[in-house]
Amino acid sequence: MANQTGKTNRRQFLKATATAVVSLAVVGSAAYYLRDKSSVQKTGILRPPGSVDEKDFLYACIKCGLCVQICPVSAIKLADWDSYLSYGTPYIDVNQQACDFSCDAIQCAETCPTAAINFQIFRHAGNEAVAPLYKKYPDGFPPEINPFEVQILAMRRVADMGVAKITDQEICLAYHGKGYEGPLGDHHALLRPPGSKERIDIAETHVKREICDLCVVYCPLGSEAIELKEIGEGRFLPEVKDGCVGCGVCQMLCPTNPKAIVIEPKEKLV
């Protein structure tokens, strides 16, 4: 009886081991497949500002959804099974809703519990920017200096989601010296214009520009990220500068179809 029990236990052990090996192989293959299919190059979407490298992001993100809940403009979504992203991880589709930085504190990074969206880069940039001011004004800041605004700008500058690219200058209205009149967008999305404290609905905001410059006027980083450069008599073209961090506002607001300007994600997983 003892010998029979030993054989049974051995068979159970071998069966359990084989099942475990097959399961690990399946999980490993699935993980590799999801990582490959999560390529931002293939999908044209962005990770939230401050996201770590893609290969690390897929392992660090626990799909808690806190970044989605805290985003004040609902720019961040969670990926579905068929979106060529690892299921449940956050992404931004700037055609629908760009990251306009209107939360100021980069709240998605601040709330991430695993640092898949790493707030430390923003914290470091902000502290480094205001440190000279504290030395210069040890007894307090004069009324014209707001250290929080200095920190906010420094944090935006290191968001590094991607970079804007002109897809085809022939598509751009400014290239032909044309203006734009109409709503800021063809769908309901939120945007806080530079210098404003209030958000607007782009579908309900009518604008009239003699030369189309929406990508320049509404850029959260202004002229350090993009400028309108004259290329001929009455003709212009957006010039993307080194300060562009790929927030996507320019792509969201571009009135042409297809878009004359798009965001190229910072990382292309191959």
Secondary structure, DSSP 8 states (H G I E B T S, - for coil): -HHHHHHHHHHHHHHHHHHHHHHHHHHHHHHHHHHHHT-HHHH--B--TTB--HHHHHHH-----HHHHH-TT--EEE--GGGTS-TT-EEE-TTT-----TTSS-HHHHH-SSSSB-THHHHHHHHHHHHHHHHH-TT---TT--HHHHHHHHHHTT---EEEEES-TTT-TGGGT--EEEES-SS--EE--TT-SS-EEGGG-EEEESS--HHHHT-TTGGGTEEEEEEETTEEEEEE-TT----SHHHHH--SSS-SEEEEES----
